[in-house]
Each structure stands twice: as structure tokens, then as C-alpha cells.
Amino acid sequence: MARKSKLNLLELYSEENKDQIYENVLAEIESFELPLGTSLRSVYDDQPNAHQRFMEKLDACIRNHDREIEKMCNFHHQGFVDAITELLKVRADAEKLKVQVTDTNRRLQESGKEVIAQTEEIIRCRIQQRNITTVVEKLQLCLPVLEMYSKLKEQMKVKRYYSALKTMEQLENMYFPRVSQYRFCQIMIENLPKLRKEIKEISMSDLKDFLESIRKHSDKIGETAMKQAQQQKTFHTALPKQNNVNYGKNMYIINGRVPEPKYEITSKPTLEEEDEHEEEVLTAHDLVDFSPVYRCLHIYSVLGDGDTFENYYRKQRKKQARLVLQPQSSMHETVEGYRRYFSQIVGFFVVEDHILHVTQGLVTRAYTDELWNMALSKIIAVLRTHSSYCTDPDLVLELKNLIVVFADTLQGYGFPVNRLFDLLFEIRDQYNETLLKKWAGLFRDIFEADNYSPIPVANEEEYKIVISKFPFQDLELDKQSFPKKLPMSQSVPQIYIQVKEFIYASLKFSESLHRSSTEIDDMLRKSTNLLLTRTLSSCLQNLIKKPHIGLTELVQIIINTTHLEQACKYLEDFITNITNISQETVHTARLYGLSTFKDARHSAEGEIYTKLNQKIDEFIQLADYDWTMSEPDGRASGYLMDLINFLRSTFQVFTHLPGKVAQTACMSACQHLSTSLMQMLLDSELKQISMGAIQQFNLDVIQCELFASSEPVPGFQGDTLQLAFIDLRQLLDLFMVWDWSTYLADYGQPTSKYLRVNPSTALTLLEKVHKGMKDSSKKNNIFAQFRKNDRDKQKLIETVVKQLRSLVNGMSQHI
């Protein structure tokens, strides 16, 4: 029972719980706060009969609400009826009030029309005033922008492009942001890149015009810079010269005279001319307007494109540098060609130096140094090539002066020029070569014009003129009265003067080379040595070898070279006075003139010997012996007497020659004459000789011996000169005496009477005499009484011939 009652309680509790759930669901539905779906789902999801029960609960709830509504209506019904009654009472008053209100409204509307019109006018004016204020405010905001843009346009018009770019920056950074909402601002913003591009193109065009301008004005700029450098150098060098009045005299006096200044690039200007030049001197900035490059640099820098501008500028300038460094093909023909070339280069680098110092970064020192090194290599190559074409020393000297001015000018701008001065030493060699060629022509002209006879002086004045040109001293000649003759010819003082002129010309090149006096002294001595040992020596050698130079001229040449040799010490003193370098200095070179003139003298002596021999040969060619004559003429041959007379007169001219030279010439002539006569006897074309011809030949040899014994040239001891004919004399004595037994018996003995007779020579001549005898016997066979003697003599000759042949064969076997 207890269990059952417990189950009943549970069921009762469950029923009560479900009713509570339905009431909660209804409360949720009435509240309209929770979604119905969730509430209804909780009803239908519980039990199968829950729907019916819920509907029952819902109907009960509806009936309760109907009852409450009915109660409320019943409660308020009387009040509602009272209200309706009051409303009906008020209806009539409301109609009256409506009419009054309508009338009042009508009258009010009529009265307010004017006010409304005025109010609308006021509103309109206020709107206009507000709009005007707004417009003024906006215009005040836009006007500065427009003014700046107008300023930009004006700057563009007057080509103030850098200021225009700055104005653009202000517009973009300060003004455009304030009015960016307006269309005109957008148009302006769109135009700015176009304006920048236009400015960039115009600036580049100006830069190109500038580059073209400096290319055209480079020579003028360079000429001005070189003129300034030269004037400055002249000013500095003039100061020490004013302190030394005798400076010019020590440098340029030649035997008491001051020569005209030669080899000058320009004559010294007067003070008035210098003042005019100073007034006319202009700087590079005066000649060229550099503003385009400044503007372009600033513009490209502002545009942030400075590197592009820098690269373009350097590239174009390098191209211009290559054009400037390219010389004209005919530059070496005139000094103006070189001057124009140097002026253009100087102008180029003066502009670069100006750009370097007035701009930052456009041109750097490293860039200019690189450009200069490239240019310097090209310049040196060009000068080395073109200077080699120069054959005029004056042009080479002017080129040197131009190079010095060129180097000094660029050195003043900070460019290294040591290589140019090194090049000048190469050009100095070229200059010396041209000088040597020029002086070779001068020497040839002097030699051609010389009469090769002693210089006649009629009075003391003429004598002083000669010795003022040439250092000559002769005490014995000074004692003689006028008129008298100096031993040398006119060419000697002229050669001496020209050697001095050469030294001056060589010295001209050494000036302004920044070299010490020792180096200049060494250069002068070396160049003078070249003049003496090569040029003058070659001219003397060629002169000596000329066919029209006779023995008299050769004798005079030997005398001339002797005096020139003696004058060499005066030339050394002359160089010493110029350079102030003592000859005792260790490194001082010596002049080689002594050897030059000795060699020339030896050549002249040899030529005298040769020409004497040639003259002797010419006389011998006139010989016309009758080698078959039976009897001699009884006197010497005419050609030989003429030859001896010629030799006598010739050797009389040799009195001014050194004794050994005259003696050697005389001995050589006699030996050559003896040899020629011997060859005449032994000539292979001569087949036979008669004894009459031998006797006639002996008469000629006797005249030669008499000539030798007459001492045509003093100084020979005893019969030294006669020994030249000893071979002929012994050979002829052998045939004249017919002393073959003695010859054959004493042959080979040092005391032999015929020691100088060679067996082969005797054999050759004996065979010719033998043949001549045979022919003579055949012609004279009518004289029977002589046949036996002729036969005996022929047998003797045959025996001697056999013995001579055996001697000759024995000599050949012994050899």
C-alpha cells in the first residue's frame, strides 16, 4: 500500500509539474519576447498527448482573458458614455473655433506674405553672403597658387629655369595640397612634369651650345692663357737681368760685336705694346659665358639627375679632347699650325680647370688628371711625329719655345709637365740635326766661295778686321810691313764665326729648359763636337775629294785646318764664358776638333799624294819612246823634263806645309815615278826593247836622279831621296855595263852591287832585249862581219836567261 501510495504521489507530482510547464509556455507566448518555435517545440516534444492538453490549457487561458476584458469594459462603460456626451456638447464650440481659426489664419497669411517675401530675400542674401565669403576664402586660398604658377610661367618665359624649378617645388610642397580638390590644380599638377621635361631639354640644348662655344673659343682662351704665362715669365726673368747689366754682353758678344737676336719666337715688345697687351688680356670667364653649364648643373641636380648630366658632360668633353688632340696634317709646315694646336689644348684644359674650381662634383681632380695623362701621351706622340718632319732649325726652335710656354702655362694650372720637358730633349736632338744640316750647307757655301789663297791685308785696319773674326797670332808676320798676306784663306775666319753662331743657335734651344749651367755646358760641347767631328769633317772630306780641287788648294786646306785646329782652344774658352763652367770641372766634355782637323789634314795629305801620282801618270802617258831605236837622242825625253819642272814648281808651293808633309809628298812622288818607269819597262804589251832605247831610258832616269839630288824639298838627309830610283838605277846599270857575271856571282850577297835587282825583273827585261837583238840581226843580216858577234852575244844571253830562270824557279820553290 505504501508503494502504491508512493506511486500515486509521484503521478500527482508529475501532473502538477506538467501544468506548471504549460503555464510557463503560455506566459512565454504572451510575452512575445521569446521565439514561439522554441516554446512550442518544448510542448510537443514531451509526450504524445501533450498537444491536446496544451490546447485545453490554452482555451482555459483564453476564457480567463475574455472574462477580464468583459469586466474592464463594464467598469469603464459609464465613463465612455459621459465622454461622448461631453464631446457632443463641445462640437458646436469647435465649429466656431474652427471658423475663427480659419479666419485668423487667413488674415495671418495675408499679413505674413510680405514678411515671408522679406524673409526669403533675407535668406537669399544670407546665402549669397555665405557663398561670397566662401568664395573669398577659396580665392584667398587659390590666388597664391595662381600667382606662383603665373610666376613660374614668367620665369619660364625669361629662361630662369633654376628659379622655375624651385617655384615648382614650392607649388608641389606648399600650395597644391591646399587646393588639390580643384580641377585647375590637377591641370597644373599634370603640366609640371611637362615643364620639367621642357626645362631639361632647354638646359641640355644650352649645354650643347656651351660646349660648341668653348670648342670654338678654345684657341682664343689658350692663346690668352699662354700670353699671360709668357708675360709673367718675362716679368720674373726681367728682374734679375736688371740687376746684372753685363748679362747680355757676357752671353752674346762675338769678337766685340753684338749679333742680331736670331731664332726668337717673337721680338721683345715695347712698353707701350706691353701696356696695350695688359689691357687686352682677358680671362676664360671673360671669353666664354659659363652660366649655361652652371644652370644645367643646378637644374639636373634639382631634378635628381645630376649623375646623368655629369656623365654626359664628361663624355662630350672627352670627345672634344680627342678632336682637339688631332692635329692637322700640315701642322709641321708653319709655326702657326703648332701655335693653334697648343692654344686649343691649353684652352680646353683651362676651361676644365675653371669648371673644376667653380663647380662641385661635375669635374674632379682625378678626372682632369686622367684626361691630362691621356692628352699628354697623345701630344707627345704627335709632337714626336711632326717634329721629325721639320727640316728648318728656326721652326724647330720656335716649336721648342711654344712647348716651353705651353708647359709653363699648364704647369701654372697644376698639370704635371715633366714628360714635355723630357720630350724637349728628344726634340733637341732633332734640332741639332737640323742645325747640322743647315751648317753643312753653310760650310759648303763657304768652301765653294773660297779662293784658297792667303788672305791679303793692305793696311792695319784690314788686319784688325781679320783678327777680330779669328784668333790669329804670328809674331814674325806682325813684324812685316803692309801689304802682307795671312797664311790662311778667307774660309778660316768664316768657319770660325759660323761655329760660334752654331753654339749660339744651340744655346738658344737650351734656354728655358730648367737645366743647370753644367748640363747646358755639356749640351753645348756635345753639339759642337758633333758639328766638328761629323758635319765640318764630312764637308772637309768631301771638299778634299772633289775633282776640281788641285794641289794648290789641297796645300791651302792643310794650312787652313792647322789654324782651325789651333783655334779650338778659343772655342772652348768661348763656351766657358757663356756657361761660366770651368774647363777644369770633372764632368766637362772636351772638344774633339783637334782630331777632326788632324783627320782632314791627313786626308788632304793623302789626296796630295794621290793627285801628285795622278799628275805623274798623266805626264807618263805622254811618253812616246821608240823602243827599237839604235841610238839614244842624247838628251832626256821632253815629257820627263816637263814632269820634273812641274814637280819643282809644285814643291815650291809646299813651303808653307809642315816639313814632314812636304818630304813625304816628295818621296811619294819620286817613288811613284820610279815605279811607273819600272812598269813601263816591264809592260807586258811591250815585247822587245833595243839597247838604244835602254840608253835613252837611262838618260831620263839620270834626270830623275838629278832632280832628287837637287833637294826639291829641304830636310832630306844625304841621298835619301835618290834611293827612290835605286831599283831602276841598278837595273839599268846591269844592262848598260852588261855585267851579268858579277850579278850572277854576287846574287844573294848583302854587298852585291845589284842587290835591288830582282831576278824575275832582270829576266823579263833581258828577254825583251834579246828579242830586240834578234829582230835587229834579221834586219842587218847584210853585214856578214857582225853575224859571229851577234851569235856569241845571243848565246850569252841564252845562258844568262837560263840561269835567271833557275834563280826565279828556286825563289818560287823556296817561297
ZAMARGU-4260 file (C-alpha; in steps of 0.2 Angstrom, whole numbers, plus 5000, padded with zeros to 4 digits):
<rodrens>
0) 5000/5000/5000 | 5014/5011/5004 | 5022/5008/4987 | 5006/5012/4979 | 5003/5027/4988
5) 5020/5032/4984 | 5017/5030/4965 | 5001/5040/4967 | 5011/5054/4974 | 5023/5053/4960
10) 5010/5054/4947 | 5002/5068/4956 | 5018/5077/4957 | 5021/5074/4938 | 5004/5081/4934
15) 5007/5097/4943 | 5024/5099/4936 | 5016/5097/4918 | 5003/5110/4922 | 5017/5122/4928
20) 5026/5119/4911 | 5011/5123/4901 | 5008/5139/4911 | 5026/5144/4908 | 5024/5141/4889
25) 5009/5152/4889 | 5017/5165/4899 | 5031/5165/4886 | 5019/5166/4871 | 5010/5181/4879
30) 5026/5190/4882 | 5031/5190/4864 | 5049/5190/4869 | 5055/5173/4866 | 5053/5164/4849
35) 5037/5154/4848 | 5046/5139/4839 | 5057/5135/4854 | 5042/5136/4866 | 5030/5126/4856
40) 5044/5113/4852 | 5046/5111/4871 | 5027/5107/4872 | 5027/5094/4858 | 5042/5086/4862
45) 5037/5080/4879 | 5023/5067/4877 | 5011/5061/4864 | 4996/5069/4872 | 5004/5085/4876
50) 4996/5094/4862 | 4979/5091/4867 | 4982/5095/4885 | 4991/5111/4879 | 4976/5116/4869
55) 4965/5114/4884 | 4976/5125/4894 | 4976/5137/4880 | 4957/5138/4879 | 4956/5140/4898
60) 4968/5154/4897 | 4958/5162/4883 | 4942/5161/4893 | 4950/5169/4908 | 4956/5184/4897
65) 4939/5186/4890 | 4931/5187/4907 | 4944/5200/4912 | 4941/5211/4896 | 4922/5210/4899
70) 4925/5215/4917 | 4935/5230/4912 | 4923/5236/4898 | 4909/5235/4911 | 4919/5245/4923
75) 4923/5259/4910 | 4907/5260/4900 | 4899/5274/4910 | 4914/5285/4908 | 4914/5282/4890
80) 4896/5287/4888 | 4900/5303/4898 | 4914/5307/4887 | 4904/5305/4871 | 4891/5316/4879
85) 4904/5330/4883 | 4911/5329/4865 | 4894/5332/4858 | 4892/5347/4868 | 4909/5354/4863
90) 4906/5350/4845 | 4897/5367/4842 | 4911/5377/4850 | 4924/5368/4840 | 4915/5373/4824
95) 4915/5391/4829 | 4933/5389/4835 | 4937/5382/4818 | 4929/5396/4809 | 4938/5409/4820
100) 4955/5400/4817 | 4952/5399/4799 | 4949/5417/4798 | 4963/5421/4809 | 4974/5410/4798
105) 4968/5419/4783 | 4971/5436/4790 | 4988/5430/4796 | 4993/5423/4780 | 4989/5439/4771
110) 4998/5449/4784 | 5014/5437/4783 | 5016/5437/4764 | 5026/5452/4765 | 5036/5446/4779
115) 5039/5429/4770 | 5045/5439/4755 | 5057/5449/4765 | 5062/5434/4775 | 5065/5424/4759
120) 5075/5439/4752 | 5085/5440/4769 | 5088/5421/4767 | 5094/5423/4749 | 5105/5437/4754
125) 5112/5427/4768 | 5115/5413/4757 | 5124/5424/4744 | 5134/5432/4758 | 5139/5415/4764
130) 5143/5410/4746 | 5153/5426/4744 | 5163/5423/4760 | 5166/5405/4755 | 5172/5411/4738
135) 5183/5424/4745 | 5190/5411/4757 | 5193/5399/4742 | 5200/5413/4731 | 5212/5418/4745
140) 5217/5400/4746 | 5219/5399/4727 | 5226/5416/4722 | 5244/5412/4729 | 5244/5396/4719
145) 5239/5405/4704 | 5251/5419/4707 | 5265/5406/4710 | 5260/5397/4694 | 5260/5414/4685
150) 5277/5417/4692 | 5283/5400/4685 | 5276/5405/4668 | 5286/5421/4669 | 5302/5413/4674
155) 5300/5400/4660 | 5297/5415/4648 | 5313/5424/4654 | 5323/5407/4655 | 5326/5407/4673
160) 5324/5389/4674 | 5333/5385/4690 | 5321/5398/4699 | 5306/5390/4690 | 5311/5373/4697
165) 5312/5380/4714 | 5295/5388/4711 | 5288/5371/4706 | 5295/5363/4722 | 5285/5376/4732
170) 5270/5373/4722 | 5270/5355/4725 | 5275/5355/4743 | 5266/5370/4750 | 5252/5377/4738
175) 5245/5362/4728 | 5240/5352/4744 | 5228/5366/4749 | 5219/5367/4733 | 5221/5349/4727
180) 5202/5347/4725 | 5200/5359/4711 | 5201/5354/4693 | 5213/5368/4689 | 5225/5362/4702
185) 5225/5345/4694 | 5229/5353/4677 | 5243/5362/4684 | 5250/5346/4693 | 5249/5337/4676
190) 5258/5352/4667 | 5273/5352/4680 | 5281/5336/4673 | 5280/5343/4655 | 5288/5359/4661
195) 5302/5350/4670 | 5305/5340/4654 | 5305/5356/4644 | 5317/5364/4656 | 5328/5349/4655
200) 5328/5349/4636 | 5331/5368/4635 | 5345/5366/4648 | 5353/5352/4638 | 5352/5362/4622
205) 5360/5377/4631 | 5374/5365/4637 | 5377/5359/4619 | 5378/5377/4614 | 5390/5380/4628
210) 5401/5365/4623 | 5401/5371/4605 | 5405/5388/4611 | 5420/5383/4621 | 5426/5372/4607
215) 5426/5387/4595 | 5434/5398/4608 | 5447/5386/4615 | 5461/5393/4604 | 5457/5410/4610
220) 5456/5405/4628 | 5473/5395/4626 | 5481/5410/4617 | 5476/5422/4631 | 5482/5410/4644
225) 5499/5407/4636 | 5501/5425/4633 | 5498/5428/4652 | 5510/5415/4657 | 5523/5421/4645
230) 5521/5439/4651 | 5523/5433/4669 | 5538/5423/4665 | 5546/5438/4656 | 5542/5449/4671
235) 5551/5437/4683 | 5566/5434/4671 | 5567/5453/4668 | 5571/5457/4687 | 5587/5448/4688
240) 5593/5454/4672 | 5590/5472/4678 | 5602/5468/4692 | 5616/5462/4680 | 5619/5475/4667
245) 5633/5465/4658 | 5622/5449/4657 | 5618/5451/4639 | 5636/5456/4635 | 5643/5440/4643
250) 5631/5430/4633 | 5631/5437/4616 | 5647/5447/4612 | 5656/5439/4597 | 5673/5447/4595
255) 5667/5464/4600 | 5651/5464/4591 | 5633/5460/4596 | 5624/5450/4584 | 5606/5452/4580
260) 5595/5441/4590 | 5591/5426/4580 | 5579/5411/4582 | 5567/5422/4593 | 5549/5417/4593
265) 5544/5435/4594 | 5553/5451/4596 | 5553/5460/4613 | 5538/5471/4614 | 5540/5489/4619
270) 5532/5496/4635 | 5518/5504/4626 | 5514/5487/4617 | 5515/5478/4634 | 5503/5491/4641
275) 5491/5488/4627 | 5493/5469/4629 | 5489/5470/4648 | 5473/5480/4644 | 5468/5467/4631
280) 5471/5452/4642 | 5455/5443/4646 | 5451/5428/4656 | 5442/5412/4651 | 5427/5419/4660
285) 5428/5435/4650 | 5429/5425/4634 | 5415/5412/4637 | 5399/5413/4646 | 5399/5398/4659
290) 5381/5402/4665 | 5374/5388/4654 | 5384/5374/4662 | 5380/5381/4680 | 5362/5382/4676
295) 5362/5365/4668 | 5371/5358/4683 | 5359/5366/4696 | 5344/5360/4686 | 5349/5342/4684
300) 5354/5342/4702 | 5337/5349/4707 | 5329/5336/4696 | 5339/5322/4704 | 5348/5318/4688
305) 5365/5325/4692 | 5374/5309/4688 | 5367/5309/4670 | 5372/5327/4667 | 5390/5323/4674
310) 5392/5308/4663 | 5385/5317/4648 | 5397/5332/4651 | 5412/5321/4654 | 5408/5310/4638
315) 5406/5326/4627 | 5422/5334/4634 | 5432/5318/4631 | 5426/5318/4613 | 5431/5336/4611
320) 5448/5332/4619 | 5451/5319/4605 | 5446/5331/4592 | 5457/5345/4599 | 5472/5332/4601
325) 5470/5328/4582 | 5482/5339/4573 | 5481/5345/4555 | 5492/5335/4543 | 5501/5351/4538
330) 5504/5357/4556 | 5523/5354/4554 | 5525/5366/4540 | 5522/5383/4549 | 5524/5388/4567
335) 5506/5395/4566 | 5500/5377/4565 | 5509/5372/4581 | 5503/5388/4590 | 5485/5384/4585
340) 5487/5366/4591 | 5494/5371/4608 | 5481/5385/4610 | 5467/5374/4608 | 5474/5361/4620
345) 5478/5375/4633 | 5460/5382/4631 | 5452/5365/4633 | 5461/5362/4650 | 5459/5380/4656
350) 5441/5378/4654 | 5441/5361/4663 | 5451/5369/4677 | 5439/5383/4679 | 5424/5371/4679
355) 5434/5361/4692 | 5436/5376/4704 | 5418/5383/4702 | 5408/5368/4702 | 5407/5354/4715
360) 5407/5336/4708 | 5405/5340/4690 | 5424/5339/4686 | 5435/5331/4699 | 5454/5332/4700
365) 5456/5313/4697 | 5446/5316/4681 | 5456/5330/4675 | 5472/5321/4679 | 5466/5306/4669
370) 5461/5317/4655 | 5478/5326/4655 | 5488/5310/4656 | 5478/5303/4640 | 5481/5320/4632
375) 5499/5321/4637 | 5503/5304/4629 | 5494/5309/4613 | 5503/5326/4612 | 5520/5318/4615
380) 5516/5306/4601 | 5510/5320/4589 | 5525/5331/4593 | 5537/5317/4591 | 5530/5313/4574
385) 5528/5330/4567 | 5544/5337/4574 | 5553/5323/4564 | 5546/5332/4548 | 5554/5348/4552
390) 5570/5352/4542 | 5571/5371/4547 | 5580/5374/4563 | 5571/5391/4566 | 5555/5382/4565
395) 5561/5368/4577 | 5567/5382/4589 | 5550/5391/4588 | 5542/5374/4592 | 5553/5372/4607
400) 5548/5390/4613 | 5530/5386/4610 | 5532/5369/4620 | 5540/5378/4634 | 5526/5392/4635
405) 5513/5378/4633 | 5521/5368/4648 | 5523/5383/4659 | 5505/5388/4656 | 5498/5371/4660
410) 5510/5369/4675 | 5503/5385/4682 | 5486/5377/4682 | 5493/5362/4692 | 5496/5350/4677
415) 5512/5339/4678 | 5523/5343/4663 | 5539/5334/4666 | 5536/5322/4651 | 5535/5338/4640
420) 5552/5343/4646 | 5559/5326/4643 | 5552/5327/4625 | 5561/5343/4623 | 5577/5333/4625
425) 5572/5322/4611 | 5567/5337/4600 | 5584/5345/4605 | 5592/5331/4596 | 5581/5334/4581
430) 5585/5352/4582 | 5604/5349/4582 | 5602/5338/4567 | 5593/5352/4558 | 5606/5364/4563
435) 5620/5352/4557 | 5611/5350/4540 | 5610/5369/4539 | 5628/5372/4544 | 5633/5359/4532
440) 5626/5369/4518 | 5634/5385/4526 | 5651/5376/4526 | 5649/5370/4508 | 5645/5388/4503
445) 5660/5395/4512 | 5671/5381/4504 | 5664/5384/4487 | 5666/5403/4488 | 5684/5402/4495
450) 5698/5406/4483 | 5711/5395/4493 | 5724/5408/4493 | 5731/5418/4508 | 5721/5432/4514
455) 5729/5449/4508 | 5729/5464/4520 | 5734/5481/4514 | 5734/5490/4530 | 5732/5489/4549
460) 5713/5492/4548 | 5710/5477/4537 | 5722/5467/4548 | 5712/5471/4563 | 5696/5466/4555
465) 5703/5449/4551 | 5710/5446/4568 | 5693/5452/4576 | 5685/5437/4567 | 5698/5424/4570
470) 5711/5422/4584 | 5727/5423/4574 | 5744/5427/4581 | 5761/5427/4572 | 5775/5437/4579
475) 5785/5436/4563 | 5771/5441/4552 | 5767/5456/4564 | 5785/5462/4560 | 5782/5463/4542
480) 5776/5479/4534 | 5760/5481/4524 | 5754/5475/4512 | 5756/5457/4518 | 5747/5440/4517
485) 5740/5430/4531 | 5744/5411/4529 | 5725/5405/4530 | 5712/5408/4517 | 5695/5418/4518
490) 5686/5402/4524 | 5695/5400/4540 | 5688/5416/4549 | 5671/5412/4541 | 5671/5394/4548
495) 5676/5400/4565 | 5662/5413/4565 | 5649/5400/4559 | 5655/5388/4573 | 5652/5402/4586
500) 5635/5405/4578 | 5631/5387/4579 | 5635/5387/4598 | 5623/5402/4600 | 5610/5393/4590
505) 5612/5378/4601 | 5612/5388/4616 | 5595/5396/4611 | 5587/5379/4612 | 5594/5376/4630
510) 5586/5392/4637 | 5571/5390/4647 | 5573/5371/4649 | 5575/5372/4668 | 5593/5364/4667
515) 5608/5369/4677 | 5623/5378/4669 | 5633/5361/4669 | 5620/5352/4659 | 5619/5367/4647
520) 5638/5367/4645 | 5638/5348/4642 | 5625/5350/4629 | 5634/5364/4620 | 5650/5355/4620
525) 5642/5339/4613 | 5633/5348/4600 | 5649/5357/4595 | 5658/5341/4594 | 5645/5334/4583
530) 5647/5349/4572 | 5666/5347/4571 | 5668/5329/4570 | 5653/5325/4559 | 5647/5340/4549
535) 5663/5350/4547 | 5673/5334/4545 | 5662/5327/4532 | 5662/5344/4522 | 5681/5344/4523
540) 5682/5326/4517 | 5670/5329/4503 | 5679/5345/4498 | 5696/5336/4498 | 5689/5323/4487
545) 5681/5335/4474 | 5690/5333/4457 | 5692/5352/4454 | 5702/5354/4470 | 5720/5354/4464
550) 5737/5353/4473 | 5737/5371/4477 | 5720/5370/4485 | 5725/5355/4495 | 5740/5363/4502
555) 5729/5378/4507 | 5717/5366/4515 | 5731/5359/4525 | 5736/5376/4531 | 5718/5381/4535
560) 5715/5365/4545 | 5731/5369/4555 | 5725/5386/4560 | 5707/5379/4564 | 5715/5366/4575
565) 5724/5379/4585 | 5708/5389/4587 | 5699/5375/4595 | 5705/5381/4612 | 5697/5398/4609
570) 5681/5389/4606 | 5682/5380/4622 | 5685/5397/4631 | 5671/5404/4622 | 5659/5390/4628
575) 5666/5393/4646 | 5662/5411/4645 | 5644/5408/4640 | 5640/5395/4653 | 5653/5400/4667
580) 5658/5382/4669 | 5676/5380/4671 | 5685/5368/4660 | 5694/5360/4675 | 5677/5353/4680
585) 5677/5334/4681 | 5662/5331/4670 | 5666/5345/4657 | 5667/5337/4640 | 5681/5342/4628
590) 5680/5347/4610 | 5686/5335/4598 | 5691/5347/4585 | 5709/5343/4586 | 5706/5325/4579
595) 5694/5332/4566 | 5706/5344/4559 | 5720/5331/4560 | 5710/5318/4551 | 5705/5331/4537
600) 5724/5336/4536 | 5729/5318/4534 | 5715/5316/4521 | 5722/5331/4512 | 5739/5325/4513
605) 5734/5308/4506 | 5724/5317/4492 | 5740/5327/4488 | 5750/5311/4486 | 5736/5304/4476
610) 5734/5319/4465 | 5753/5320/4463 | 5754/5302/4457 | 5739/5305/4445 | 5748/5320/4438
615) 5764/5310/4436 | 5753/5297/4427 | 5746/5310/4416 | 5764/5315/4411 | 5770/5297/4409
620) 5755/5294/4397 | 5763/5307/4386 | 5779/5296/4385 | 5782/5291/4367 | 5798/5280/4367
625) 5804/5272/4351 | 5809/5255/4359 | 5818/5250/4343 | 5829/5265/4342 | 5848/5260/4338
630) 5855/5276/4346 | 5849/5287/4360 | 5844/5305/4356 | 5857/5312/4368 | 5845/5321/4379
635) 5831/5317/4391 | 5813/5315/4384 | 5803/5330/4383 | 5788/5323/4394 | 5800/5319/4408
640) 5808/5336/4408 | 5790/5344/4409 | 5786/5332/4423 | 5802/5337/4433 | 5798/5356/4430
645) 5780/5353/4436 | 5787/5344/4452 | 5799/5358/4455 | 5785/5371/4454 | 5773/5361/4465
650) 5786/5358/4478 | 5789/5376/4479 | 5771/5378/4484 | 5774/5366/4498 | 5785/5378/4508
655) 5770/5383/4520 | 5767/5364/4523 | 5774/5356/4538 | 5791/5349/4534 | 5786/5330/4535
660) 5771/5333/4524 | 5782/5341/4510 | 5795/5327/4512 | 5783/5313/4512 | 5774/5321/4496
665) 5791/5322/4488 | 5797/5305/4492 | 5780/5298/4487 | 5781/5307/4470 | 5798/5300/4467
670) 5794/5283/4472 | 5778/5283/4461 | 5788/5290/4447 | 5801/5276/4449 | 5788/5263/4450
675) 5779/5270/4434 | 5795/5270/4424 | 5799/5252/4430 | 5781/5247/4425 | 5784/5255/4408
680) 5799/5244/4405 | 5791/5228/4411 | 5774/5231/4402 | 5768/5215/4395 | 5762/5224/4379
685) 5780/5229/4376 | 5788/5214/4368 | 5805/5220/4363 | 5817/5234/4368 | 5833/5239/4359
690) 5849/5244/4369 | 5847/5261/4361 | 5830/5263/4370 | 5838/5257/4386 | 5851/5270/4384
695) 5838/5284/4381 | 5828/5277/4396 | 5844/5279/4406 | 5846/5297/4401 | 5828/5300/4408
700) 5832/5291/4424 | 5848/5301/4426 | 5837/5317/4425 | 5826/5310/4439 | 5841/5307/4450
705) 5847/5324/4447 | 5830/5331/4452 | 5831/5320/4468 | 5849/5326/4472 | 5844/5344/4469
710) 5834/5343/4486 | 5817/5350/4479 | 5811/5349/4497 | 5823/5353/4511 | 5825/5341/4526
715) 5831/5325/4517 | 5847/5318/4524 | 5861/5313/4511 | 5854/5304/4496 | 5838/5298/4504
720) 5828/5305/4490 | 5839/5297/4477 | 5835/5280/4484 | 5818/5281/4477 | 5826/5277/4460
725) 5839/5264/4466 | 5830/5249/4459 | 5829/5257/4442 | 5847/5263/4443 | 5854/5246/4447
730) 5843/5238/4434 | 5849/5250/4420 | 5867/5249/4426 | 5866/5230/4424 | 5861/5231/4406
735) 5872/5246/4402 | 5888/5238/4408 | 5881/5221/4404 | 5889/5214/4420 | 5879/5198/4421
740) 5894/5188/4428 | 5895/5200/4443 | 5876/5199/4446 | 5875/5181/4445 | 5891/5178/4456
745) 5886/5190/4469 | 5867/5187/4469 | 5860/5184/4487 | 5875/5193/4495 | 5871/5209/4505
750) 5886/5218/4497 | 5880/5214/4480 | 5882/5228/4468 | 5865/5224/4460 | 5856/5220/4477
755) 5840/5229/4472 | 5838/5219/4455 | 5825/5205/4456 | 5829/5190/4445 | 5812/5190/4438
760) 5813/5208/4434 | 5830/5206/4425 | 5824/5191/4416 | 5808/5200/4409 | 5819/5214/4403
765) 5833/5203/4396 | 5820/5193/4386 | 5813/5209/4378 | 5831/5215/4374 | 5835/5198/4367
770) 5820/5198/4356 | 5825/5216/4351 | 5843/5210/4346 | 5836/5195/4336 | 5824/5207/4326
775) 5839/5219/4324 | 5850/5205/4317 | 5837/5199/4305 | 5836/5217/4298 | 5855/5219/4297
780) 5860/5202/4290 | 5868/5210/4275 | 5883/5214/4287 | 5891/5197/4287 | 5905/5203/4298
785) 5893/5205/4313 | 5885/5189/4312 | 5898/5180/4323 | 5897/5193/4337 | 5878/5193/4337
790) 5878/5174/4338 | 5890/5175/4353 | 5880/5188/4362 | 5864/5179/4359 | 5872/5163/4366
795) 5877/5173/4381 | 5860/5180/4383 | 5853/5162/4382 | 5864/5156/4395 | 5860/5171/4407
800) 5842/5168/4403 | 5843/5150/4409 | 5852/5155/4424 | 5840/5168/4429 | 5826/5156/4426
805) 5834/5144/4438 | 5835/5158/4451 | 5817/5163/4448 | 5811/5145/4450 | 5822/5142/4465
810) 5814/5158/4473 | 5797/5151/4469 | 5801/5134/4477 | 5808/5142/4492 | 5793/5153/4494
</rodrens>
